[in-house]
Amino acid sequence: MSSTTRTMLITGVSSGFGRALAEEALAAGYRVVGTVRSEQAKQSFEALNATSAFGRVLDVTDFDSIGDVVNEIEANVGPLDVLVNNAGYGHEGVMEESSLADMRRQFDVNVFGAVAVMKSVLPSMRERRRGHILNITSMGGFITMPGIAYYCGSKFALEGISEVLGKEVKPFGIRVTAVAPGSFRTEWAGRSMVRTPRSIPDYDSLFDPIRKGREEKSGRQLGDPVKAARAMLSVIESDEPPSHLLLGSDALGLVREKLSSLGAEFDVWEGITRSTDG
Protein backbone atom coordinates (compact mmCIF):
# COMPACT_ATOMS: atom_id res chain seq x y z
CA MET A 1 0.00 0.00 0.00
CA SER A 2 1.31 3.41 -0.95
CA SER A 3 2.61 5.64 1.82
CA THR A 4 0.41 8.38 0.37
CA THR A 5 -2.76 6.38 0.99
CA ARG A 6 -5.08 8.43 3.18
CA THR A 7 -7.17 7.12 6.05
CA MET A 8 -10.82 8.04 6.45
CA LEU A 9 -13.05 7.41 9.46
CA ILE A 10 -16.77 7.23 8.73
CA THR A 11 -19.30 6.79 11.53
CA GLY A 12 -22.29 4.66 10.65
CA VAL A 13 -21.34 2.58 7.59
CA SER A 14 -23.97 -0.14 7.72
CA SER A 15 -26.19 1.54 5.12
CA GLY A 16 -27.15 4.79 3.44
CA PHE A 17 -24.66 7.59 2.86
CA GLY A 18 -22.06 5.98 5.13
CA ARG A 19 -22.00 2.72 3.21
CA ALA A 20 -22.05 4.41 -0.19
CA LEU A 21 -19.20 6.76 0.73
CA ALA A 22 -17.17 3.92 2.22
CA GLU A 23 -17.47 1.88 -0.99
CA GLU A 24 -16.53 4.84 -3.19
CA ALA A 25 -13.59 5.76 -0.96
CA LEU A 26 -12.31 2.19 -0.96
CA ALA A 27 -12.53 2.12 -4.74
CA ALA A 28 -10.54 5.38 -4.83
CA GLY A 29 -7.74 3.86 -2.75
CA TYR A 30 -8.48 5.13 0.74
CA ARG A 31 -8.11 3.13 3.91
CA VAL A 32 -11.58 3.31 5.44
CA VAL A 33 -12.40 2.74 9.07
CA GLY A 34 -16.14 2.39 9.54
CA THR A 35 -18.06 2.32 12.78
CA VAL A 36 -21.00 -0.04 13.19
CA ARG A 37 -23.24 -1.18 16.03
CA SER A 38 -22.61 -4.94 16.02
CA GLU A 39 -19.93 -7.55 15.38
CA GLN A 40 -21.96 -8.95 12.50
CA ALA A 41 -22.08 -5.53 10.83
CA LYS A 42 -18.34 -5.18 11.41
CA GLN A 43 -17.63 -8.42 9.57
CA SER A 44 -19.94 -7.39 6.74
CA PHE A 45 -18.11 -4.09 6.33
CA GLU A 46 -14.63 -5.62 6.44
CA ALA A 47 -15.67 -8.09 3.74
CA LEU A 48 -15.80 -5.15 1.31
CA ASN A 49 -12.00 -5.06 1.16
CA ALA A 50 -9.66 -7.48 2.93
CA THR A 51 -6.79 -4.98 3.18
CA SER A 52 -8.37 -1.52 3.38
CA ALA A 53 -11.73 -1.80 5.20
CA PHE A 54 -11.48 -1.74 8.99
CA GLY A 55 -14.60 -2.07 11.09
CA ARG A 56 -14.97 -0.84 14.65
CA VAL A 57 -17.97 -1.43 16.90
CA LEU A 58 -18.94 1.93 18.38
CA ASP A 59 -22.04 3.60 19.77
CA VAL A 60 -21.45 7.34 19.30
CA THR A 61 -23.50 8.01 22.44
CA ASP A 62 -20.97 6.08 24.52
CA PHE A 63 -18.99 9.27 24.86
CA ASP A 64 -16.38 7.90 27.27
CA SER A 65 -15.27 5.18 24.82
CA ILE A 66 -14.85 7.33 21.71
CA GLY A 67 -11.40 8.66 22.58
CA ASP A 68 -10.04 5.17 23.19
CA VAL A 69 -11.43 3.91 19.89
CA VAL A 70 -9.92 6.83 17.95
CA ASN A 71 -6.55 6.36 19.66
CA GLU A 72 -6.58 2.66 18.80
CA ILE A 73 -7.41 3.41 15.16
CA GLU A 74 -4.58 5.91 14.83
CA ALA A 75 -2.14 3.49 16.48
CA ASN A 76 -3.09 0.41 14.46
CA VAL A 77 -4.51 1.67 11.16
CA GLY A 78 -2.95 5.09 10.70
CA PRO A 79 -3.35 8.80 11.40
CA LEU A 80 -6.78 10.03 10.38
CA ASP A 81 -6.81 12.36 7.40
CA VAL A 82 -10.59 12.57 7.05
CA LEU A 83 -13.48 12.23 9.50
CA VAL A 84 -17.02 11.87 8.21
CA ASN A 85 -19.63 12.20 10.94
CA ASN A 86 -22.46 10.29 9.31
CA ALA A 87 -24.04 8.41 12.23
CA GLY A 88 -27.50 9.77 12.93
CA TYR A 89 -31.19 9.17 12.55
CA GLY A 90 -34.45 11.02 12.05
CA HIS A 91 -37.13 11.56 14.67
CA GLU A 92 -40.63 12.29 13.43
CA GLY A 93 -43.31 13.61 15.75
CA VAL A 94 -45.36 16.70 16.54
CA MET A 95 -43.42 18.59 19.21
CA GLU A 96 -46.27 18.73 21.73
CA GLU A 97 -46.68 14.96 21.42
CA SER A 98 -42.96 14.13 21.59
CA SER A 99 -41.22 13.58 24.92
CA LEU A 100 -38.09 15.33 26.14
CA ALA A 101 -36.49 11.89 26.28
CA ASP A 102 -37.05 11.65 22.51
CA MET A 103 -35.31 15.00 22.09
CA ARG A 104 -32.36 14.04 24.30
CA ARG A 105 -31.81 10.86 22.33
CA GLN A 106 -31.98 12.76 19.03
CA PHE A 107 -29.41 15.31 20.18
CA ASP A 108 -27.19 12.68 21.84
CA VAL A 109 -26.76 10.88 18.52
CA ASN A 110 -26.94 13.70 15.97
CA VAL A 111 -25.11 16.43 17.91
CA PHE A 112 -23.27 15.27 21.01
CA GLY A 113 -22.03 12.09 19.34
CA ALA A 114 -20.69 14.03 16.35
CA VAL A 115 -19.01 16.60 18.59
CA ALA A 116 -17.45 13.90 20.76
CA VAL A 117 -15.89 12.23 17.71
CA MET A 118 -14.61 15.58 16.43
CA LYS A 119 -13.03 16.38 19.78
CA SER A 120 -11.27 13.02 19.71
CA VAL A 121 -9.72 13.43 16.24
CA LEU A 122 -8.79 17.10 16.47
CA PRO A 123 -5.64 16.84 18.65
CA SER A 124 -3.89 14.60 16.11
CA MET A 125 -5.09 16.61 13.12
CA ARG A 126 -4.00 19.83 14.77
CA GLU A 127 -0.59 18.41 15.63
CA ARG A 128 -0.07 17.30 12.02
CA ARG A 129 -1.53 20.58 10.68
CA ARG A 130 -3.89 18.88 8.27
CA GLY A 131 -7.22 17.14 8.11
CA HIS A 132 -10.77 17.43 6.83
CA ILE A 133 -13.98 16.93 8.78
CA LEU A 134 -17.31 16.38 7.03
CA ASN A 135 -20.46 16.56 9.11
CA ILE A 136 -23.53 15.12 7.43
CA THR A 137 -26.35 17.47 8.34
CA SER A 138 -29.49 17.89 6.22
CA MET A 139 -31.49 20.44 4.29
CA GLY A 140 -33.43 20.21 7.56
CA GLY A 141 -30.55 22.20 9.03
CA PHE A 142 -31.75 25.15 6.90
CA ILE A 143 -35.45 24.59 6.26
CA THR A 144 -38.20 23.21 8.47
CA MET A 145 -41.49 21.40 8.16
CA PRO A 146 -44.10 20.30 10.71
CA GLY A 147 -43.35 17.09 12.55
CA ILE A 148 -39.55 17.01 12.65
CA ALA A 149 -38.76 19.72 15.19
CA TYR A 150 -36.20 17.64 17.11
CA TYR A 151 -34.49 16.48 13.92
CA CYS A 152 -34.30 19.96 12.43
CA GLY A 153 -33.11 21.34 15.74
CA SER A 154 -30.27 18.83 15.84
CA LYS A 155 -29.23 19.58 12.27
CA PHE A 156 -29.43 23.35 12.74
CA ALA A 157 -27.13 22.84 15.74
CA LEU A 158 -24.63 20.74 13.80
CA GLU A 159 -24.59 23.27 10.95
CA GLY A 160 -23.71 26.05 13.38
CA ILE A 161 -21.12 24.03 15.24
CA SER A 162 -19.48 23.01 11.96
CA GLU A 163 -19.26 26.60 10.78
CA VAL A 164 -17.71 27.84 14.01
CA LEU A 165 -15.27 24.94 14.20
CA GLY A 166 -14.17 25.59 10.62
CA LYS A 167 -13.17 29.13 11.62
CA GLU A 168 -11.35 27.89 14.72
CA VAL A 169 -9.22 25.23 13.03
CA LYS A 170 -8.57 26.75 9.60
CA PRO A 171 -5.24 28.23 10.82
CA PHE A 172 -4.08 24.66 11.53
CA GLY A 173 -4.74 23.41 8.00
CA ILE A 174 -7.96 21.62 9.01
CA ARG A 175 -11.08 22.15 6.93
CA VAL A 176 -14.67 21.54 8.03
CA THR A 177 -17.57 20.99 5.63
CA ALA A 178 -21.21 20.65 6.61
CA VAL A 179 -22.91 18.46 3.99
CA ALA A 180 -26.67 18.99 3.78
CA PRO A 181 -28.48 16.38 1.67
CA GLY A 182 -32.02 16.72 0.42
CA SER A 183 -34.25 13.70 -0.14
CA PHE A 184 -32.24 10.59 -1.01
CA ARG A 185 -33.01 6.91 -1.37
CA THR A 186 -31.70 5.89 2.04
CA GLU A 187 -33.44 4.35 5.06
CA TRP A 188 -33.86 7.77 6.73
CA ALA A 189 -37.63 7.83 6.19
CA GLY A 190 -37.93 4.05 6.45
CA ARG A 191 -36.61 1.66 9.05
CA SER A 192 -34.20 4.22 10.50
CA MET A 193 -36.93 6.72 11.36
CA VAL A 194 -38.16 6.87 14.96
CA ARG A 195 -41.81 7.89 15.00
CA THR A 196 -43.68 9.21 18.03
CA PRO A 197 -47.23 7.80 18.26
CA ARG A 198 -50.04 10.27 17.55
CA SER A 199 -52.08 11.41 20.56
CA ILE A 200 -53.61 14.88 19.96
CA PRO A 201 -56.40 14.98 17.33
CA ASP A 202 -56.01 18.75 16.81
CA TYR A 203 -52.88 18.03 14.75
CA ASP A 204 -54.44 15.36 12.53
CA SER A 205 -55.27 17.54 9.54
CA LEU A 206 -51.83 19.14 9.50
CA PHE A 207 -49.56 16.23 10.23
CA ASP A 208 -51.23 13.00 9.10
CA PRO A 209 -50.86 13.81 5.36
CA ILE A 210 -47.18 14.70 5.93
CA ARG A 211 -46.47 11.40 7.67
CA LYS A 212 -48.37 9.41 5.03
CA GLY A 213 -46.60 11.19 2.17
CA ARG A 214 -43.17 10.61 3.68
CA GLU A 215 -43.85 6.92 4.18
CA GLU A 216 -45.14 6.54 0.60
CA LYS A 217 -42.11 8.28 -0.92
CA SER A 218 -39.55 6.32 1.11
CA GLY A 219 -37.23 4.50 -1.29
CA ARG A 220 -38.43 6.52 -4.29
CA GLN A 221 -36.74 9.86 -3.53
CA LEU A 222 -34.92 11.78 -6.25
CA GLY A 223 -31.43 11.56 -4.75
CA ASP A 224 -28.97 8.75 -5.52
CA PRO A 225 -26.72 7.92 -2.52
CA VAL A 226 -23.89 6.73 -4.80
CA LYS A 227 -23.85 10.06 -6.62
CA ALA A 228 -23.90 11.81 -3.23
CA ALA A 229 -20.90 9.74 -2.18
CA ARG A 230 -19.00 10.73 -5.31
CA ALA A 231 -19.85 14.38 -4.70
CA MET A 232 -18.54 14.14 -1.13
CA LEU A 233 -15.37 12.46 -2.33
CA SER A 234 -14.76 15.30 -4.78
CA VAL A 235 -15.11 17.77 -1.91
CA ILE A 236 -12.72 15.76 0.24
CA GLU A 237 -10.16 15.84 -2.54
CA SER A 238 -10.60 19.56 -3.22
CA ASP A 239 -7.86 22.01 -2.26
CA GLU A 240 -10.54 24.57 -1.32
CA PRO A 241 -13.55 22.67 0.01
CA PRO A 242 -16.71 24.60 0.90
CA SER A 243 -17.84 25.19 4.46
CA HIS A 244 -21.40 24.27 3.42
CA LEU A 245 -22.44 21.87 0.65
CA LEU A 246 -26.01 21.17 -0.40
CA LEU A 247 -26.71 17.85 -2.12
CA GLY A 248 -29.72 17.49 -4.39
CA SER A 249 -31.71 19.90 -6.51
CA ASP A 250 -34.57 19.80 -4.00
CA ALA A 251 -32.26 20.97 -1.22
CA LEU A 252 -30.91 23.75 -3.42
CA GLY A 253 -34.37 24.99 -4.38
CA LEU A 254 -35.87 24.82 -0.90
CA VAL A 255 -32.91 26.44 0.84
CA ARG A 256 -32.77 29.25 -1.73
CA GLU A 257 -36.50 29.79 -1.20
CA LYS A 258 -35.97 29.93 2.56
CA LEU A 259 -33.15 32.46 2.29
CA SER A 260 -35.20 34.61 -0.07
CA SER A 261 -38.19 34.50 2.27
CA LEU A 262 -36.01 35.45 5.23
CA GLY A 263 -34.59 38.40 3.32
CA ALA A 264 -38.08 39.61 2.43
CA GLU A 265 -39.21 39.32 6.04
CA PHE A 266 -36.15 41.20 7.28
CA ASP A 267 -36.97 43.97 4.80
CA VAL A 268 -40.58 44.24 6.01
CA TRP A 269 -39.48 44.57 9.64
CA GLU A 270 -36.33 46.59 9.04
CA GLY A 271 -37.76 49.70 10.68
CA ILE A 272 -38.53 47.87 13.92
CA THR A 273 -35.15 46.17 13.78
CA ARG A 274 -33.28 49.46 13.45
CA SER A 275 -35.46 51.20 16.07
CA THR A 276 -33.68 49.35 18.88
CA ASP A 277 -30.29 51.00 18.33
CA GLY A 278 -29.18 53.43 21.07
ChimeraX attribute file (.defattr): number of C-alpha atoms within 10 A of each C-alpha:
attribute: neighborCount
match mode: 1-to-1
recipient: residues
	/A:1	9
	/A:2	6
	/A:3	5
	/A:4	8
	/A:5	14
	/A:6	16
	/A:7	23
	/A:8	25
	/A:9	28
	/A:10	24
	/A:11	28
	/A:12	25
	/A:13	25
	/A:14	20
	/A:15	16
	/A:16	21
	/A:17	28
	/A:18	22
	/A:19	21
	/A:20	19
	/A:21	26
	/A:22	30
	/A:23	21
	/A:24	17
	/A:25	22
	/A:26	18
	/A:27	12
	/A:28	11
	/A:29	15
	/A:30	21
	/A:31	25
	/A:32	28
	/A:33	25
	/A:34	26
	/A:35	26
	/A:36	25
	/A:37	17
	/A:38	15
	/A:39	13
	/A:40	10
	/A:41	19
	/A:42	21
	/A:43	15
	/A:44	14
	/A:45	26
	/A:46	18
	/A:47	14
	/A:48	14
	/A:49	15
	/A:50	9
	/A:51	12
	/A:52	21
	/A:53	23
	/A:54	21
	/A:55	25
	/A:56	24
	/A:57	17
	/A:58	20
	/A:59	18
	/A:60	27
	/A:61	19
	/A:62	12
	/A:63	17
	/A:64	10
	/A:65	13
	/A:66	21
	/A:67	16
	/A:68	11
	/A:69	17
	/A:70	17
	/A:71	17
	/A:72	13
	/A:73	19
	/A:74	14
	/A:75	10
	/A:76	8
	/A:77	16
	/A:78	16
	/A:79	20
	/A:80	24
	/A:81	22
	/A:82	24
	/A:83	24
	/A:84	28
	/A:85	26
	/A:86	24
	/A:87	24
	/A:88	24
	/A:89	19
	/A:90	20
	/A:91	24
	/A:92	22
	/A:93	23
	/A:94	22
	/A:95	16
	/A:96	11
	/A:97	14
	/A:98	20
	/A:99	12
	/A:100	12
	/A:101	9
	/A:102	18
	/A:103	17
	/A:104	15
	/A:105	16
	/A:106	23
	/A:107	23
	/A:108	20
	/A:109	19
	/A:110	28
	/A:111	27
	/A:112	19
	/A:113	23
	/A:114	24
	/A:115	19
	/A:116	19
	/A:117	22
	/A:118	21
	/A:119	12
	/A:120	16
	/A:121	23
	/A:122	20
	/A:123	11
	/A:124	16
	/A:125	21
	/A:126	16
	/A:127	9
	/A:128	14
	/A:129	15
	/A:130	19
	/A:131	24
	/A:132	24
	/A:133	25
	/A:134	24
	/A:135	27
	/A:136	25
	/A:137	31
	/A:138	25
	/A:139	25
	/A:140	23
	/A:141	22
	/A:142	19
	/A:143	16
	/A:144	17
	/A:145	10
	/A:146	15
	/A:147	24
	/A:148	18
	/A:149	19
	/A:150	23
	/A:151	25
	/A:152	24
	/A:153	20
	/A:154	26
	/A:155	27
	/A:156	21
	/A:157	16
	/A:158	24
	/A:159	26
	/A:160	13
	/A:161	16
	/A:162	26
	/A:163	15
	/A:164	13
	/A:165	16
	/A:166	19
	/A:167	13
	/A:168	13
	/A:169	18
	/A:170	16
	/A:171	12
	/A:172	14
	/A:173	13
	/A:174	22
	/A:175	25
	/A:176	28
	/A:177	25
	/A:178	27
	/A:179	27
	/A:180	22
	/A:181	24
	/A:182	22
	/A:183	23
	/A:184	23
	/A:185	19
	/A:186	19
	/A:187	16
	/A:188	19
	/A:189	24
	/A:190	16
	/A:191	10
	/A:192	14
	/A:193	14
	/A:194	16
	/A:195	17
	/A:196	16
	/A:197	11
	/A:198	14
	/A:199	12
	/A:200	10
	/A:201	10
	/A:202	8
	/A:203	15
	/A:204	12
	/A:205	9
	/A:206	13
	/A:207	18
	/A:208	13
	/A:209	11
	/A:210	15
	/A:211	16
	/A:212	10
	/A:213	11
	/A:214	13
	/A:215	13
	/A:216	13
	/A:217	14
	/A:218	17
	/A:219	17
	/A:220	12
	/A:221	15
	/A:222	14
	/A:223	19
	/A:224	18
	/A:225	22
	/A:226	18
	/A:227	16
	/A:228	19
	/A:229	22
	/A:230	16
	/A:231	14
	/A:232	24
	/A:233	16
	/A:234	12
	/A:235	18
	/A:236	23
	/A:237	10
	/A:238	10
	/A:239	9
	/A:240	9
	/A:241	16
	/A:242	14
	/A:243	17
	/A:244	16
	/A:245	21
	/A:246	17
	/A:247	23
	/A:248	19
	/A:249	14
	/A:250	17
	/A:251	20
	/A:252	17
	/A:253	11
	/A:254	17
	/A:255	20
	/A:256	14
	/A:257	13
	/A:258	15
	/A:259	13
	/A:260	12
	/A:261	12
	/A:262	12
	/A:263	11
	/A:264	12
	/A:265	11
	/A:266	13
	/A:267	11
	/A:268	11
	/A:269	10
	/A:270	11
	/A:271	10
	/A:272	10
	/A:273	11
	/A:274	9
	/A:275	8
	/A:276	7
	/A:277	6
	/A:278	4
